[in-house]
Amino acid sequence: MAHLRTVPIPRLTPGAYGTVSVGDATARKNVRIFRREGSEWFITQNDYKFTQNQLQLGLNLGIDARDTRRPGGWGGRINVRFTVHDRGKISADSVKLRVAPILTYHHSQSVQQIFTTAGNDTSNFFQSKFVSTLEASLAEMDVNYPLFEFNASDDLWAQDFFEPGYTSMPGPSGPVTLQVMIRSAQGDRVAGRQVFEYLRGSGTGAVQDRAGSRDEINSMGNLETIPPHNFNGKNYPAGRIVLGTHGAQKPYILKYMLAQEIQDPLLFDTNWLAAGLAILRKTQSTGYGNIRAFSRQNDTEGNPSDLFGILWGLHGVPSYTIDDLLSQSQIIEANANFARSIRGTVNLLKRETGIKNADIHGVPAVFRTGLTFLPNGGIRPERNNNSELAGSLYPASINGLILSTQYLAPNPWGPVVDGRDIMADAVSEVYGRLGFKVNFVDNWNSHHTWGGEVHCATNTIRNGSYRWW
């Protein structure tokens, strides 16, 4: 609630009265005005009359919004009018206000809470195992952020059915912040209801834009935020939103984020994605081409059908060698194509943000095609099992959870040479140069096999007490 005050008006007659009103009908239904009496606050309508005594003391008022800025709807602007009637004369003053924008967090903001989805031994053995491994990894990293487990849905993707955001305004001791959970614009994605059922409360709001389709492009894992920066005479104090498009198809949430007018969205064409061959070639050239390309063993516990009996996904760990992998011309050609797509994305980032080559650090990755997803899982039929769209062959270590100076990455299970996972070592070396300590967590069966990783399985609330104005 924002505070409003009026200065005391000492020379008023006993019949004097005042009103505080918002004239525009749309604006009025979207805000509430409060008056303070003693220690309590009371909702105050346009026709409420403040007495001579109240006006002489000065009014202590508050105002809050009942909605956010909306595309094609209320833009958050209001005009509050203070009117005083005395001895047949009318005096008035007004102030223009606007509801603060909804903003999304960037990874330079410190973590305050972590989210994931719960699992159990009967319905999802591997998710339950992932949560236990996640908790153990966080303990090993000596991070004490509270971990919230959604448990009212079998939806695994805590990154996708909502995006933690915030709104803030100036306060006497710095920004006053309200957490706002943004449900994905996927009306039939039941898991998203949990932000209203379990997260909304004191200090935390929840919001949903108009309901879009269940299409994966509307999952909130498709939204990230570039940290604050200045470039080409433009200032982005809260950073810029990044959204992936599929050619001409844009995410439903785009118009809502544009309506906030602060984090100017930057669009990337990720149509080549379904959601590090060099290091393998180097290993092959040193005489280790005959070792297994994947160091992980198959699980022997859990429901065997979850491993081997389902038609979709990459179930079970491939047994082929590095030589076998590098002899697959389709994979080699596909990775060359995807590398060009990555370079195009990097070049767009350089043009839009001013980053240089020295700011860009490569993490080893190998892509595969033909990834097949669950029916009715938000993947369009033409994108399912598509030979031209990329999925990660190894667990994608770039798709992890950033925790200030530590990074929780999916274990890539790369080839082991002289007792060392060459993929994991390469990842640790890259992030180590940037000041991050890397811990690895196994998400092969819980998420990688379904086309996602640690980042997709988690979410975070971060510290939003920074000025955006």
N, C-alpha and C positions, 0 to 999 in steps of 0.2 A: 504494500500500500504506500503510495506517495502522499506526502503531507502538503497541505495547503493552509495558509494562514491569512487572516485579514488584520490590518492594524486597528487598534482601538479607535472608536469614534466617540469622543467624550460628550459633545454638545448635541444631544438628541432629545426630543420630547417624548413623553410617556407613550404616545401612540405610534411611535416609529417602529418599523419592522423591515426585515430584509429577506431576500431569497438568494439561493445559490442554484443555478439551473444550467442544464445543457439543452439547447434548443433543438438541435437536429435529432429527429426521431431515431434514426439508425444508430447514431452515436450514443444516444441516451440509453438504449436497451443494451448496449455493450459495455457500459461502465456503471459503477456504483459509487455514490458519494456518501461519506460518513461524517457525522458530527460527534465530537467527544463531549460527554457529560460525565464529569467525575473520572472514574477509571474505566468507563464503558464507552463503546462505540455503537452508534445507531445509524442504520441506513436512512438517508435523507432524500426525499423526493423533490421534484422541482417546485411543488407548491408549499413546501414546509416554510413556515414563517419564523424567522429568528427575532427574538424580542429586543426591546431597547437595551435591557441589561446585557444580553448576550453580545449585541453589537458594540456596546461601550467597552466590554472586556476584550473584544477581538475574538474571532472565530478560530477554533482549532479543528480543521477538517482533514479528511483523508479521501483518497480516490484510488480505485483499482479498476482493472479491465476484466471483463468477463469473456473475452475472446482475444485472439491474436490478429495481426494483420493477415488479411486473406486476399488471394488473387481474385480479381473481379468482384470483390465485396468490400467490406469495411476496411479502410486503409489505416485505421488506428488513430485518426485525427479527431480531436474534439475541441470545442470552444466553451470554456466554463465562464459563466456570467454571474457576477455578484451585483445585486441591485438593492438599493436602500430607498425606502419610501418614508418621507417625513414632511408633515405639514403641506401635503399636496405636491411636493416636489420629488422628483426621482433622480437619483444619482446612480451611475453604473460604471463598472469596470469589468474587464474580461481578460482571460489568459488562454492562450492556445497551447494545448498539450498533445502529445502523441504517445501511444503505447510503445514501449521498448520492443525492439525486434527479438525474435527467437534466433539464437546463434548456436552453432555446433562447435564442439571442442576440437582442438588440434593437439598433436602428440607432444608438443612442448609444454603443455599444461600438466601439472602433476596429478597423479592418480589419487582418487579418494575412495573409490569403491569398484569392485570387479563383479561382473555378472557371468553366469553360465546357466546351463539347464541341467536339472537333476536327472539321474538315471537310476534304474533299479535292476536287480538280478533277473527279474522275470520278463519285463518288457523291453529292456535295452541294457544288456549286460555290458556292452562296450562303452556306452556313455557313462555308466556308473563307474567303470574302471578309469575312464578318462578323468572324471571329476576327482577321484582319489589321487590319481597321478598329478593332477593340477594342484591340488592342495599340498601334496608332498613337495612339489617343485617350488611353490610359493614359500613354504616353510624353509626349504633349503636356501632360498634366496634371501631369507630373513626379511620378507616384506609382510607387513601386518595390515594390509587393506582388508576391510570386510568383504567376504565373498557371499553374494546372494545367488541362490539357486532357484530358477523358475521351475515349478513342478505341476502346473496345471495344463500342460500340453506335451505331446511327444515330439514337438518341433525342436530339432537339435540346434538351430542356428540363432543363437542369442545376438549375433551381430546383425541379423537380417530383419527381424520382425520389429525392431525399434532402433532409434538413434538417440542417445542421451544428448540433450541440449540444455541451454540455459538462457535466462534473460536477466538483465541487471540495469540498475539506475544509480545515479550519484547518491551517496549518503554522507552523513557527517564524519564518519570514520573510514570512508572508502566506499567502493561499490557495494550495493545491497543486491544480493543474488538470489534468484529463484531457479531451482532445477526444473527443467521441462523435458519430459520424455516424449519424443516424437514417434508415434506409431507409424509403421510403414503404410504407404497408401495402397494397401492390399486388403480390401474389405472382407474377403473370405478367408484370410489367414488368421485363424482363431487365436493363435499364440499371442498376437498383438494386443488382444484384450487385456492381457496380464498387466500392462503398464497402467491401466485404469484400475484394475482390481487389486493390485498388490503394491504398486509404487506410488501412486498418487496419494498425497497426504500433506501434512504440515511441512511447508518448505519445498514441496515437490508437486508440480502440475503435470498434466498429460494432455496431448493434443493429437488430433488426426486430421489430415487433409482429406479432401473428397476421396472416396474409395476408388482406387484404380484396380487393375487386374492383378491376378496372382503371378504375373510374369516376373521372372527373375530380375529384370531390369529395374523393377520397383522395390527390390529388397534393399535395405538400408546399408548392407555391406558394399553397395555400389556408390556410397557417399563417403568421402573423406574430406579433410580440411588442410589446406596449406597454411603453415604458421604465418603470423603477421609479417608484412614486408612492405617496402616502398619500391616502385618501379615505374619508369617513364612518367614521372610527375604524379602518379597515383599512389594514394596511401590506403593500405588494407590493415587497419589496426586490429581487426579480429580474424585476419587471414582470409583465404578464399576457399569456397567449397569446390570440390572436384567431383564430377559425376560422369559416369560412363554412358555412352549412347550405343545403340545398335544401328549404325548407319543413320537413317533419318528418324528412327524411333528414339524418342527422348523419355527419360523417367518422368513418371506422373508428378513426383514431388518437386520438380524443377520450378514450376510456376509459384508454388508456395514459398520456396526459398528465395526466389526473385522478389516476391512481395515484401520480404524483410529488408531489402535494399542495402545491406551492409557487406555481405560476404560474396560479392559478385561471382556467381558460379562459372567455373571453367569446365568445358565439356571435352571429353576424350572419346574417340571412337574405339570402343572395346569389343567390336563385333567379331574380332578374331579369337576372343576368349570364350570358352565354355564356362567357366567361372574363373645346361652347362657342359654342353657337349665337349668344350675345350678341355676341361679338367679330365674327362674320361679318355680323350684322345692322348693326352699327356701320359696318363697312367698306362694306357695300352702300349705306347711307344717305349716305355721303360720295362716292358716284359711282363706286365701283370694283366694282360688281356684275358687270361683264362680264369680269373677269379670272378666270383659272383658279383653281378652289378648291384645287387641289393643285399645288405648284410643282415636284414631282419629275418627271423624265422617265423613260420606260421604259428598262430596260437593253437594250443591244444585244449583250451577250456572255452566255455561259452557255448552258444548254440551253433553247431557246425553249419547249419543252413545259412547263418549270417555270414559265414566265411565263403562258402563254396556253392551254395544251392541257389543263389539268386542270379538272374540274368543280367541285371544292370550293375554298373560300378566295376571297379578294379579290385576284385576280392581275391584274397590269397596273395602271397608275395611271389613275384616272378622268380623263376630259378635260373634264368639265363645268365650268361657271363657278359663281361664288357665287350668281348669280341662279338658275341651274338647281337648285343644291342647296337653296336656301331655298324653291323652289317645290314641293318634294316633300313633300306633306302627311303622308305616312306617317312620314317621318323627323322632321318637326316634332312630330307627336303622340307618337311613341315617345320622343323626348328629353324631352318634358314629363313623361311617365310615369316615366322613369328618374330625372329630377331629384327627383321625389317620393320615390323609393326611396332616393336618396342622402341626402335630408333626414332620412328615418327612421333611417338608419344613424348620421348625425351626432348626432341627438337621443339615440340609445341610448348613444353614446360620452359625451355630456355627462352623462347620468344616471349612468353607471357610473364615470366617472373624474373628474368635476368640472371638465373643461375648459370654457372660456367661448368665446363667439363670437370674441373677440379672438385666441384660440389657433388658430382655423380659417382656413386660407388656401386659396382656390379656384384651381385650375389649369384652363385651358380644355380642354374635351373635347367631342367630338361622337360620338354613338353611332349605330350602324346595327343592323339586325336581319337575320335570315335567314342568319347566318354558318354555312357548311357545313364540317364537319371531315372529316378522313381517316376512312375506315372502320376499325373496330377500334381507334380512337384514344382510347377511354375516355369517349366521349360517348354517352349513352343516346339511342336512336333518337328518342324524343319531344322531345329537346332539340336535335337536329341540324336545322339549317335552320328554326329556330323563329322565327316573326314576332314573338314577345313577349319574346325574350331579347336582351340587349344585347351587342354587340361594338363595339370602337372603330373608328370610320370613319377617323379620322386615327391615326397611331401615337401611342399614349397616353403623353404625356411624364411623367405621374405614375408610370408603370410602369418606373422606371429603377433605377440602382445607386447607393446612397448610400456615399460614401467620405469619412467624417469631415467636412471642410469643403468637399468638392467633390461634384458630382452629375453622373453620366453618364446622360443622358436619351436616349430614342429621338428622332431628328429627326422633328418632326411634319409637315414638308413642307407648311406652310400657305401661304395666298395671299401673294404678294410685292407689297408696295406701296412705291413709292419705294426699291426695292432692299432692303427689309427683310421678312423672314418675320414676319408679324404674330403667328402662333402661337408661334414660337420666342421672339420678343421678350417676349411676355406671360409665358411660362414662366420665362425668365431673370429677369424683373422680380420675380416672386413669390418664387422661391428666393433671389434676391439680397437681398431684404429680410430673409431669415432667416439670412444669412451664408454662403450656398452659392454657389460659382462653378460655373456650368453648362457642360458640354461636351455636344455632341450627336453621336450615332453613328447611322449609317443601318442600320436593321434591317427595311426594307420587305419585301424578298423572303425574307430568312432566317427571320424570325419573325412580323412583323406580318401577313403574308399568311396565316399559319396560326393567327392568333388570339392571338399573344403578342408580347412586346416584350423589351427589354434585361434587365429584371428576371427574366423567365421564362427567359432564355438564360444566366443567370449564377447564382453562389452565392458565399457568403463565409464564411470562418472569422473570428471576431472575438475580441477580448481578453476572456476570461472570468475574469480574476483580480480579481473583486469579491465581497464577502461577500454571501451570500444568507441567512445565519443570523442 
